[in-house]
Amino acid sequence: MNSINRRSVLLAGLGVAGAGALAACSGSGEGSGSAPGLVQPSGAAVAAAEKKRAGTGRVHRPTLTAAPATLDLGAGVMARSWAFSGRTPGTELRVSVGDTVAAELSNQLPDRTATSIHWHGIALRNDMDGVPPVTQTAVRAGANHTYRFIADAPGTYFFHPHVGVQLDRGLYAPLIVEDPKEPLSYDDEWVVVLDDWVDGVTGTPDQVFAEVKRGMDGMHMGGSGGMSMKFMLMGAESEMLGGDAGDVNYPHHLINGRVPADPAVYRGKPGKRVRLRIINAGGDTAYRVALGGHKLTITHTDGFPVEHQRVDALLIGMGERYDVLVTLADGVFPLVALAEGKDAAGLALIRTGSGAAPKATVRPRELNGAIVAASRLRAADEVRLPSKKADRVHRVELTGGMAKYNWAINGKAFDMHDPTAAPIMVEEGSRVRLDFVNSTEMWHPMHLHGHTYQLGNAGPRKDTAIVLPKQRLSVYFDADNPGQWMLHCHNAYHGEAGMMALVAYRA
C-alpha cells in the first residue's frame, strides 16, 4: 500500500517525466538568473536572512534518487514513470521546526534528462528553491546535488521538480514540518496525497503538453469530422470553478498512489480524532474532497492555521494543502476526491470496524454539502499580518486562453532563456500587494515561491490560491525573504506555456 501515516519515517520518493525547456541545463550550483540591480540567489542579502533563522542543530540527510520505475497503482494498473525510490507518492520527509534538511538529489533519469527539487511552500533560502535557471542550474543526469535549508515554519508541504512538466509524473512526496508545541489535540494523522495520472498509461506529460499547446485553433479535423485529440479534455465544466474546469483527460485519479478499484486504507478506531493532511499534487485537476458520514473541521491551509470551520467538503486546487480534523465513526467510510468538473474521482477508505467496502464509484452526499471557499476562511490571530498600508502594489493580470494556448502574465509569456527580463520588483522590508486580475475564461491556482501571502485584510495565509475567471483577488505579503522567486499558475501546462513571472528583490 502507498498509504502514508504518522508512523512513516523520514526520507522521500518521486517519479516524473519531461525535461521541457530546461533540459539543456546541466550540473548544479547557482543558476544563471543573474542581472544587475537584483539580489542574487546566493548573495549577501540571502546569507543575512538565513542567519536570522533559528535552528535546532538537528540535520536530516535523506537521499532522493530520481529514476525510472514501474509503479503498481492497484487493480492491475501498472505505469512506467519516474519516481523517488521506486514509489509514488515518495516516502514522506518528516522533520521538526528548526531542523535542517540536507537532502541529496541523485539524478538517475534517462536520456540526459535534467531535473531539480522545489520545496513547495517552504520559505527557505533562495538558492535552495530548486528553480532552474533562476536559482540553480538543473541537475544533469548522472549528477548529484544537495539541498540544504532550515525548515523554520510548521505545516503541511510537499516537494516536486521544477523542470518542464515533470510535475505531472510521479516525482513528488510530502514534507511535514512538525510543531514541537503543537496546539491541536488529536490521536493520529494521515497524509493524503491527491493526483491526476496519465504517465505511462496513455502517454507522457511531454506528449500531453505537445498536444494541448497547439490550442483549439491548431487542432486539425479528423476523418470523422471531429477534432483529433488524445489528451485534451472538452466539456469539463464546474460552477464552483466558474466554468472550464481543466484541459487534460486523465485515465486515473489517485489517492496515495492507488486507483479507486484498489484503494489505500487507513485503519483506526471509532471515536478517535484524526488529522488529515491533504495535498493536491495534481497537474490539471481541482478536487472536491469529502469523507462519507463525517464532518471535516478545517484547521490549516498551506501550512498556516485558520479559525476553525466545520464543513462537509472542501475544494483544493493544484499545489494547495488543507489540514482537517475528523472524529471517526464506526464502520467503513469512503474518502472521495471528486475531480471537479471531470466526472471522475479518486478513492481511499477509512476503516474502523467491520463491513463491506463501498463501490469504487461511491459519491457520498457530503460532496454536495457545505463547502467554504478559501476566501471565506480567516487567518488565526497568531499568523494574521499586522495591519499596514501596502508600500508597493503590482497588477498581475492573468491572460491567454485555450484557442492559442497562450497563457501568460500581463500579456507576456515567461521566457526561461531570459528569466530576469521585466521582473516584478520588490524591496526588502516592504509590504507588497498583488492584485491578481483574471481576464481569462479559466481558473488558475497562483503560487508564490519563498513567501506566504494573506488573502485580503484578514483572510488565510497561503502560498497558492485559486483565482476564478473574470475575478480579482488581492493578496498581501511582507518582503522578508530576499532573492528571486517564481510566481506562476500551478496548472503544470499553463505554467510551462508561460503563465509565470519573476518576483525579484532590488539589490
Secondary structure, DSSP 8 states (H G I E B T S, - for coil): ---EETT--S---------GGGTT--S-SS-S---TTB--TTSHHHHHHHHTS---S-EE--EEEEEEEEEE-STT-EEEEEEETTBSS---EEEETT-EEEEEEEE--STT--B--EEET----GGGS--TTTTS--B-TT-EEEEEEE--S-EEEEEE--STTGGGSS--EEEEEE-TT-----SEEEEEEEEEE-BTTTB-HHHHHHHHTTHHHH--B-TTSSB--SSB----EETTTTEE--SB--SEEEETTB-TTS-EEEE--TT-EEEEEEEE--SS--EEEEETT--EEEEEETTEEEEEEEESEEEE-TT-EEEEEEE--SSEEEEEEEETTTTEEEEEEEESSSS----TT---GGGGS-B--GGG--B-GGGS------SEEEEEEEE--TTTT--EETTB---TTSTTSS-EEE-TT-EEEEEEEE-SSB-EEEEETT--EEETTTS-EESEEEE-TT-EEEEEEE--S-SEEEEEESSHHHHHHT-EEEEEEB-
